[in-house]
Amino acid sequence: MHPSEAPCPSFRERKGCWEIDWIGIISSLPPEKKEYWRKFMSKCPNCPVYAVHREEKDRVLQRIDSL
């Protein structure tokens, strides 16, 4: 899959997902958008990048769940 076709915005932009300030981005969104991103990011454990950056991603995913 070409990065421009990826569903993940960080992959699409060729950035490391573990380096993006997801909390800063998601916390400022309206409730329906927050829910969208919670559901979207629940798929992260299926991504090969997750296995490499598991600790960082787990921290972010836990914080997102608490928003």
PAKOLTI-600142 format. One record per residue (C-alpha): residue number from 1; residue in one letter; x, y, z. Coordinates in steps of 0.001 Angstrom, whole numbers, m for minus. Layout:
REM PAKOLTI-600142
<r bamar="NUM" lokol="A" xx="X" yy="Y" zz="Z"/>
...
END
This chain:
REM PAKOLTI-600142
<r bamar="1" lokol="M" xx="0" yy="0" zz="0"/>
<r bamar="2" lokol="H" xx="1292" yy="3406" zz="m894"/>
<r bamar="3" lokol="P" xx="1400" yy="5759" zz="2121"/>
<r bamar="4" lokol="S" xx="m964" yy="8191" zz="403"/>
<r bamar="5" lokol="E" xx="m3635" yy="5452" zz="454"/>
<r bamar="6" lokol="A" xx="m3195" yy="4501" zz="4111"/>
<r bamar="7" lokol="P" xx="m6099" yy="4963" zz="6533"/>
<r bamar="8" lokol="C" xx="m3667" yy="6033" zz="9279"/>
<r bamar="9" lokol="P" xx="m2943" yy="9784" zz="9043"/>
<r bamar="10" lokol="S" xx="572" yy="9521" zz="10461"/>
<r bamar="11" lokol="F" xx="1511" yy="6796" zz="7962"/>
<r bamar="12" lokol="R" xx="m73" yy="8816" zz="5173"/>
<r bamar="13" lokol="E" xx="2097" yy="11800" zz="6148"/>
<r bamar="14" lokol="R" xx="5125" yy="9535" zz="6684"/>
<r bamar="15" lokol="K" xx="5479" yy="10449" zz="10350"/>
<r bamar="16" lokol="G" xx="5990" yy="8176" zz="13319"/>
<r bamar="17" lokol="C" xx="2624" yy="7694" zz="15028"/>
<r bamar="18" lokol="W" xx="4359" yy="7439" zz="18414"/>
<r bamar="19" lokol="E" xx="5821" yy="10945" zz="17867"/>
<r bamar="20" lokol="I" xx="2545" yy="12764" zz="17200"/>
<r bamar="21" lokol="D" xx="831" yy="14672" zz="20007"/>
<r bamar="22" lokol="W" xx="m2435" yy="12750" zz="19681"/>
<r bamar="23" lokol="I" xx="m3601" yy="13895" zz="23115"/>
<r bamar="24" lokol="G" xx="m3205" yy="17548" zz="22154"/>
<r bamar="25" lokol="I" xx="m5016" yy="16993" zz="18881"/>
<r bamar="26" lokol="I" xx="m7851" yy="14797" zz="20145"/>
<r bamar="27" lokol="S" xx="m8521" yy="16627" zz="23416"/>
<r bamar="28" lokol="S" xx="m9486" yy="19788" zz="21532"/>
<r bamar="29" lokol="L" xx="m12025" yy="18018" zz="19304"/>
<r bamar="30" lokol="P" xx="m15803" yy="17918" zz="19776"/>
<r bamar="31" lokol="P" xx="m17152" yy="14735" zz="21432"/>
<r bamar="32" lokol="E" xx="m18217" yy="12995" zz="18204"/>
<r bamar="33" lokol="K" xx="m14760" yy="13476" zz="16678"/>
<r bamar="34" lokol="K" xx="m13093" yy="12228" zz="19878"/>
<r bamar="35" lokol="E" xx="m15183" yy="9080" zz="19660"/>
<r bamar="36" lokol="Y" xx="m14203" yy="8616" zz="16021"/>
<r bamar="37" lokol="W" xx="m10504" yy="8764" zz="16947"/>
<r bamar="38" lokol="R" xx="m10944" yy="6473" zz="19949"/>
<r bamar="39" lokol="K" xx="m12437" yy="3850" zz="17633"/>
<r bamar="40" lokol="F" xx="m9858" yy="4485" zz="14942"/>
<r bamar="41" lokol="M" xx="m6951" yy="4135" zz="17353"/>
<r bamar="42" lokol="S" xx="m8372" yy="971" zz="18871"/>
<r bamar="43" lokol="K" xx="m7016" yy="m654" zz="15689"/>
<r bamar="44" lokol="C" xx="m3422" yy="343" zz="16532"/>
<r bamar="45" lokol="P" xx="m2500" yy="m3010" zz="18130"/>
<r bamar="46" lokol="N" xx="m3024" yy="m4623" zz="14711"/>
<r bamar="47" lokol="C" xx="m389" yy="m2387" zz="13112"/>
<r bamar="48" lokol="P" xx="3202" yy="m3670" zz="12732"/>
<r bamar="49" lokol="V" xx="4506" yy="m356" zz="14090"/>
<r bamar="50" lokol="Y" xx="2665" yy="m994" zz="17354"/>
<r bamar="51" lokol="A" xx="4832" yy="m4024" zz="18129"/>
<r bamar="52" lokol="V" xx="7977" yy="m1919" zz="17850"/>
<r bamar="53" lokol="H" xx="6668" yy="1077" zz="19841"/>
<r bamar="54" lokol="R" xx="4270" yy="m720" zz="22147"/>
<r bamar="55" lokol="E" xx="5120" yy="1131" zz="25379"/>
<r bamar="56" lokol="E" xx="4751" yy="4576" zz="23818"/>
<r bamar="57" lokol="K" xx="1551" yy="3636" zz="22003"/>
<r bamar="58" lokol="D" xx="12" yy="1985" zz="25077"/>
<r bamar="59" lokol="R" xx="544" yy="5178" zz="27083"/>
<r bamar="60" lokol="V" xx="m1090" yy="7252" zz="24365"/>
<r bamar="61" lokol="L" xx="m3994" yy="4835" zz="23908"/>
<r bamar="62" lokol="Q" xx="m4674" yy="4787" zz="27657"/>
<r bamar="63" lokol="R" xx="m4705" yy="8580" zz="27783"/>
<r bamar="64" lokol="I" xx="m7011" yy="8770" zz="24774"/>
<r bamar="65" lokol="D" xx="m9425" yy="6356" zz="26449"/>
<r bamar="66" lokol="S" xx="m9549" yy="8675" zz="29456"/>
<r bamar="67" lokol="L" xx="m10471" yy="11789" zz="27420"/>
END
